Amino acid sequence: QVQLVESGGGLVQAGGFLRLFCVASGRTFSSYAMAWFRQRPGKDRESVATITWNGDTTHSVDSVKGRFIISRDNTKNTVYLQMNSLKPEDTAVYYCAAGSVTVDKWYYWGQGTQVTVSS
């Protein structure tokens, strides 16, 4: 069992930045791929960025490429999402998830953190 707790969300002006944190409980954090998802108002939840268990490979959705960076520190059981050049359309609840090493199944979810970008 893994429990995930996100933090770092808030209100920021367009063009600003935020860093999200997701801290995992348990001793098996390093065996999971990790991801950040978001759910924008009126939209389905979507994957934003993923990272393999050892951090060697990351992927991000086209709309955030060059602006968002996912990283992890397995010694701290933490995954990060650095969000730069934020846009109003980035407004969403952001969730972290832990999943399979194949990076295609997500087993554990956090409760989410709200990010609001004002224009």
Protein Blocks (a to p, Z undefined) as FASTA:
>chain_A
ZZdddehiacddehiacddddddedjklmmpccddddddehiacddfbdcdfkopaccdd
fklgokaccdddfklopacdddehiafklgccdddddddfkopacfbdcebjaddddZZ
